[in-house]
Amino acid sequence: MPATDEAVAYIRGIADEMVRQFGVDREEAVGRIGAFWRGTAFVTRYDLMALFHRDEEDWAKQIYYGGEPWWLPGPPPEPAPYPA
C-alpha cells in the first residue's frame, strides 16, 4: 500500500503488537493488515490523521477481531477468519 515512512513504521508497530498480543506469526499479522487496509493509501495529511487517531494496540485488536466489539466486558470475541 502506498504510505509515508512514518505510516510504514506505525503499521509495522501494529504488526508487532498483533504478534505480541495474539501470538500470531509476523506473516499472518502483515496479511491481516494488508487485507484490512486493501486499497488504502496513507500518504496525505488526512490519511495519516485517520491512521494515527488510534494507538497501535487498538488497531491490532480492531484488525485481529475484524471489527467485533472487543472493548466490551467479558471474554474477547473470536478472531476474524484468516486468511481474510
C-alpha positions as CSV (number, residue, x, y, z in Angstrom):
1,M,0.0,0.0,0.0
2,P,1.3,3.5,-0.7
3,A,2.4,5.0,2.6
4,T,4.8,7.5,4.0
5,D,7.8,6.3,6.0
6,E,6.1,7.4,9.2
7,A,3.0,5.4,8.3
8,V,5.0,2.3,7.4
9,A,6.8,2.5,10.8
10,Y,3.4,2.8,12.6
11,I,1.9,-0.1,10.6
12,R,4.9,-2.2,11.5
13,G,4.2,-1.4,15.1
14,I,0.7,-2.6,14.7
15,A,2.0,-5.9,13.3
16,D,4.4,-6.2,16.2
17,E,1.5,-5.6,18.6
18,M,-0.5,-8.4,16.9
19,V,2.4,-10.8,17.3
20,R,2.8,-9.8,20.9
21,Q,-0.9,-9.8,21.9
22,F,-2.2,-12.7,19.9
23,G,0.8,-15.0,19.3
24,V,0.3,-15.0,15.5
25,D,3.4,-15.0,13.4
26,R,4.5,-11.9,11.6
27,E,3.3,-13.2,8.2
28,E,-0.2,-13.6,9.5
29,A,-0.1,-10.1,11.2
30,V,1.1,-8.5,7.9
31,G,-1.5,-10.5,5.9
32,R,-4.4,-9.4,8.2
33,I,-3.2,-5.7,8.0
34,G,-3.0,-5.9,4.2
35,A,-6.5,-7.4,3.9
36,F,-7.9,-4.9,6.3
37,W,-6.5,-1.9,4.5
38,R,-6.6,-3.3,0.9
39,G,-6.8,-0.4,-1.5
40,T,-6.0,2.2,1.2
41,A,-3.1,4.7,1.0
42,F,-1.5,6.6,3.8
43,V,0.1,9.5,2.1
44,T,-1.9,12.6,2.7
45,R,-2.2,14.5,5.9
46,Y,-5.8,13.3,6.2
47,D,-4.8,9.7,5.5
48,L,-2.3,9.9,8.3
49,M,-4.8,11.5,10.7
50,A,-7.1,8.5,10.1
51,L,-4.3,6.1,10.8
52,F,-2.9,7.9,13.9
53,H,-6.3,8.5,15.6
54,R,-5.9,5.1,17.3
55,D,-2.9,3.7,19.0
56,E,-1.2,0.5,17.7
57,E,-2.8,-1.7,20.4
58,D,-6.3,-0.6,19.4
59,W,-5.6,-1.1,15.7
60,A,-4.2,-4.5,16.4
61,K,-7.4,-5.6,18.2
62,Q,-9.6,-4.0,15.5
63,I,-7.9,-5.8,12.7
64,Y,-7.5,-9.1,14.6
65,Y,-11.1,-9.3,15.7
66,G,-12.5,-8.0,12.4
67,G,-14.4,-5.1,14.0
68,E,-16.2,-7.2,16.6
69,P,-16.7,-5.2,19.8
70,W,-13.5,-6.3,21.6
71,W,-13.9,-3.4,24.1
72,L,-17.0,-4.8,25.8
73,P,-16.7,-6.5,29.2
74,G,-16.3,-10.3,29.2
75,P,-14.3,-12.7,27.1
76,P,-12.9,-11.3,23.8
77,P,-14.7,-12.3,20.6
78,E,-13.4,-14.9,18.3
79,P,-10.7,-13.6,15.9
80,A,-11.7,-12.8,12.3
81,P,-11.1,-15.8,10.0
82,Y,-7.7,-15.8,8.3
83,P,-6.9,-15.7,5.5
84,A,-9.4,-13.0,5.1
